[in-house]
Amino acid sequence: MVTLKQLAKELNVSISTVSKALNNSEEIGEETVRRVKELAALYNYKPNKVALSLKQNKTKTIGVIIPNILNHFLAKVLFGIEREATKLGYNIITCISNESLEKEKESLQILANGSVDGFILCVAEETQIKNEVDHFRRTISQGLPIVMFDRVAHDVMCDKVIVDDFDATYRATKGLLAENRKRIAFISNVDKLSVGKLRERGYAKAILENHDMELLHLSIKKKDDHQKKVKSFLKKNPEIDGVIAADSSSGIIAINAAINLGKKVPRDMSVIGFASKGDSYHAFPKLTTIRQHAKVIGANAAEMLIHRLQNMHLNEDVKTKIVKTSLIKTKSTL
Amino acid sequence: MVTLKQLAKELNVSISTVSKALNNSEEIGEETVRRVKELAALYNYKPNKVALSLKQNKTKTIGVIIPNILNHFLAKVLFGIEREATKLGYNIITCISNESLEKEKESLQILANGSVDGFILCVAEETQIKNEVDHFRRTISQGLPIVMFDRVAHDVMCDKVIVDDFDATYRATKGLLAENRKRIAFISNVDKLSVGKLRERGYAKAILENHDMELLHLSIKKKDDHQKKVKSFLKKNPEIDGVIAADSSSGIIAINAAINLGKKVPRDMSVIGFASKGDSYHAFPKLTTIRQHAKVIGANAAEMLIHRLQNMHLNEDVKTKIVKTSLIKTKSTL
């Protein structure tokens, strides 16, 4: 990669002369312009994009910071961001915070120094627990707008895209009640996340609206044998005739475990979960799922950020967009 | 974010004076150094990292380019890269090529301009089909080393980390033959990828080593109902007593479909697949899996690249590392 400096040295002129010649400045003589351009073409000289972007303050690149790449939902949001950004002529660069506040800060710093025009991010778990927001505010005040999705920092004034987690499980539970189910259990391995808590509250609200019904909650820990736990839970509580699963695996496992115990699904037990489309095929019958539209969330976030970047001068009010979940009914419910 | 220029303007001195003062140059008077430093501290001036890195030619950052973020194997490799790089004091930034040659080229360009010291990448499908390698060679000749993993370009001289896909299915099929299985089928939805082809060849070799056995292959297309296809395949071929699944879903679906058809697993049929640990729980009995050690692949790639970055002056020969798969036996095989 040849630099301006090397071109200047070889031609025995100043760097600024080379630069001006390449930009057809009238200050430079025709002959010099020709010599500079010929040599630049010979060496296939390309202006350094990063240096250029530092000058122009526009990179047409979006920084994305996600907490966990193994989470399929987050990977799908990233996919949605990427697709929409590409459509609108933007590139994306991604950093992974690995749920760490420190890494989140570092990622913001690395990318804020001229690599990107703005950010789309999902807040790291540690950041949520410690409730730190200064690094977000500092980034925004540097002129780099942020759009947060899914896990957001409510104290930061910025655009947001969120999911109706509470409503989703509330409506799903109501659906099972409408099937006349009497003993509906809630199974979750995401108790600790804000979204997991919202999902549990939605379930609890629907159940407790009925005076004769009680909550029944199975919490799966990371070290647990997911399969064994669910199976023995269903065995110990044979009266369970409905399951709301808060994560992407528990619903599938609940169907398979019930069948293994000799139950018929959905005759004896209905199951609703949060699985992705691909995973919903892992159970016979296929799992009725609450679809979060991860790609739509990503597309919305990209669209909001790019809109803001292209209208920075208008200083528009920040917005929060709610992407509604939908219930995809298959044969694991009546 | 205050710049050198703004500091210079406010102090009514030249930019170069500010820069020299901040670097304690002896050319600048003590009083000026003090004034510059005070104002810089007041405005919380930080030298622009990207500009600095352009100068110093070291970013301690690795660029990662992956073709598809929805592929769980690739996401896990990325996780492994990130963890190892962090341990060794490097950051990573990721671009997604979306299986497109054009996006792969663009990603290399965006990051090659001073943002990273080198690359770890998995070649996009389109790049493999068109067999284009110039953009890789150009990057390497610019002084930015590349480590390729999984899908690699054999014509490019660079470090590589690959999986023993052929051996993996060869040995798995041999395992089913040792169980005295007579009719072993191969189910795959990755026929088009190089790794899918290697896996099929491994299966075929093991089968054809027996004069009395024939190949039986079910190919799943993207638009197919995966569940229905597998179920009707098993129904039409009731003599199947063993299944080798080449992708992350077919093994799980084969177990569930067999049970749905009234078969006992593994008594009537053994199944081996490529699922991740989490997904292997989606079947009862749990799926016997060929584990690819995605995180180990990522860690190896990071380790190789960083070793090369830290020993550029030695100009060492390129290496290819093979990460062996292992067979995790559970109760879907005898």
HADDOCK unambig.tbl for C-alpha pairs under 7 A between the chains (distance, minus, plus):
assign (segid A and resid 1 and name CA) (segid B and resid 142 and name CA) 5.81 0.50 0.50
assign (segid A and resid 48 and name CA) (segid B and resid 113 and name CA) 6.20 0.50 0.50
assign (segid A and resid 49 and name CA) (segid B and resid 113 and name CA) 6.16 0.50 0.50
assign (segid A and resid 50 and name CA) (segid B and resid 113 and name CA) 5.81 0.50 0.50
assign (segid A and resid 50 and name CA) (segid B and resid 114 and name CA) 6.76 0.50 0.50
assign (segid A and resid 69 and name CA) (segid B and resid 75 and name CA) 5.89 0.50 0.50
assign (segid A and resid 69 and name CA) (segid B and resid 79 and name CA) 6.70 0.50 0.50
assign (segid A and resid 70 and name CA) (segid B and resid 75 and name CA) 5.82 0.50 0.50
assign (segid A and resid 70 and name CA) (segid B and resid 76 and name CA) 6.22 0.50 0.50
assign (segid A and resid 75 and name CA) (segid B and resid 69 and name CA) 5.88 0.50 0.50
assign (segid A and resid 75 and name CA) (segid B and resid 70 and name CA) 5.85 0.50 0.50
assign (segid A and resid 76 and name CA) (segid B and resid 70 and name CA) 6.22 0.50 0.50
assign (segid A and resid 79 and name CA) (segid B and resid 69 and name CA) 6.68 0.50 0.50
assign (segid A and resid 92 and name CA) (segid B and resid 95 and name CA) 6.64 0.50 0.50
assign (segid A and resid 93 and name CA) (segid B and resid 93 and name CA) 6.38 0.50 0.50
assign (segid A and resid 93 and name CA) (segid B and resid 94 and name CA) 5.66 0.50 0.50
assign (segid A and resid 93 and name CA) (segid B and resid 95 and name CA) 5.26 0.50 0.50
assign (segid A and resid 94 and name CA) (segid B and resid 93 and name CA) 5.56 0.50 0.50
assign (segid A and resid 94 and name CA) (segid B and resid 94 and name CA) 4.78 0.50 0.50
assign (segid A and resid 94 and name CA) (segid B and resid 95 and name CA) 6.21 0.50 0.50
assign (segid A and resid 95 and name CA) (segid B and resid 92 and name CA) 6.65 0.50 0.50
assign (segid A and resid 95 and name CA) (segid B and resid 93 and name CA) 5.09 0.50 0.50
assign (segid A and resid 95 and name CA) (segid B and resid 94 and name CA) 6.22 0.50 0.50
assign (segid A and resid 113 and name CA) (segid B and resid 48 and name CA) 6.00 0.50 0.50
assign (segid A and resid 113 and name CA) (segid B and resid 49 and name CA) 6.01 0.50 0.50
assign (segid A and resid 113 and name CA) (segid B and resid 50 and name CA) 5.85 0.50 0.50
assign (segid A and resid 114 and name CA) (segid B and resid 50 and name CA) 6.62 0.50 0.50
assign (segid A and resid 142 and name CA) (segid B and resid 1 and name CA) 5.38 0.50 0.50
assign (segid A and resid 227 and name CA) (segid B and resid 281 and name CA) 6.25 0.50 0.50
assign (segid A and resid 252 and name CA) (segid B and resid 282 and name CA) 6.35 0.50 0.50
assign (segid A and resid 253 and name CA) (segid B and resid 282 and name CA) 5.66 0.50 0.50
assign (segid A and resid 256 and name CA) (segid B and resid 283 and name CA) 6.80 0.50 0.50
assign (segid A and resid 256 and name CA) (segid B and resid 284 and name CA) 6.48 0.50 0.50
assign (segid A and resid 281 and name CA) (segid B and resid 227 and name CA) 6.28 0.50 0.50
assign (segid A and resid 282 and name CA) (segid B and resid 252 and name CA) 6.36 0.50 0.50
assign (segid A and resid 282 and name CA) (segid B and resid 253 and name CA) 5.68 0.50 0.50
assign (segid A and resid 282 and name CA) (segid B and resid 282 and name CA) 6.25 0.50 0.50
assign (segid A and resid 283 and name CA) (segid B and resid 256 and name CA) 6.81 0.50 0.50
assign (segid A and resid 284 and name CA) (segid B and resid 256 and name CA) 6.46 0.50 0.50
